[in-house]
Amino acid sequence: MALVVAQEVPTSSSMAVPHGPAGVGEARRRMRDQLRRDGVAESVVDDAVLILSELLSNACKHGRPLGDALAGDGDVRAAWRVEPDGRLVVEVTDGGGPTRPAPATPSVTAHGGRGLNIITALADDWGVRDDARGEVTVWVVVHDDVYDPDAGRRRDGLAPRIAAPAAPRIPGPDLRSAFDERG
């Protein structure tokens, strides 16, 4: 009689994504389908898919494709895994660029610059790893335990976590006396 021992194997996926917007939708669908099949809470899946989108957008906007390809011609690499301890990690690797990934402080009217702030608000942790070939990987711990009973519950709301700083009060005329009926 043979004894079969079940071993928990981490769920992982890695895919080449075209350097540009064309492959982002397919990467999002593949991640969503896989994480749902693996029983990851829907709110964690939603956060992971948004984080993947932001990372891929940043890689295509600020980084070069992997290898020697010209911008728009090559690929970047998207990967995600649920580790044995339950951490969900998402990574995007590009060919490097002229700047390091860092959260920005965009103006209220800016059309971009909020991606890493959104990631910071949604994630448990994130960072950047460089390698000897010049490749840059941005990694994000989306949730540190997708098996935790509270993993499906969103932490606070997104809006309070990424709220813009309070605008300074601008002094102006005091019109209260103009509306005073005691006149």
Secondary structure, 3 states (H helix, E strand, C coil): CCCCCCCCCCEEEEEEEECCHHHHHHHHHHHHHHHHHCCCCHHHHHHHHHHHHHHHHHHHHHCCCCCCCCCCCCEEEEEEEECCCCCEEEEEEECCCCCCCCCCCCCCCCCCCCHHHHHHHHCCEEEEEECCCCCEEEEEEEECCCCCCCCCCCCCCHHHHCCCCCCCCCCCCCCHHHHCCCC
